[in-house]
Amino acid sequence: MEAKYKELIELHRLKFSAVVDADRLLPILEIAETLSNAEVTEINKLTVNKERVDKILDILLNKDNLAFKGLCFALENTYPHLLTVMFLGNSQRTTSASGSGMTMASMGRNFKSCIL
């Protein structure tokens, strides 16, 4: 996965973990073949939702750009407001934990390119 997509995921990891219900994302990610049956089984062994969401993100981060597109698709279908806020928010500058900054406008461009 390209660094810019990894950065977006890491930037919003805490919000994902707090808001997203893994049970809503998993079927979509599996049907879209973003996650394999084995990966879904591994995730389902975890009992705490936060751990399950973190595991989903960890797995996706080690995949190619199609995994990011799959995540965008799953969020669009389950949490469209969250997708909008996180990737198409305002134009203020956001700094990641790594110290590099991305503007929300550039994140929006990244998101738009991921769903086209």
Beta strands, then each sheet from edge to edge (+ up, - down):
strand 1: 93-95
strand 2: 101-103
sheet 1: 1+ 2-
end
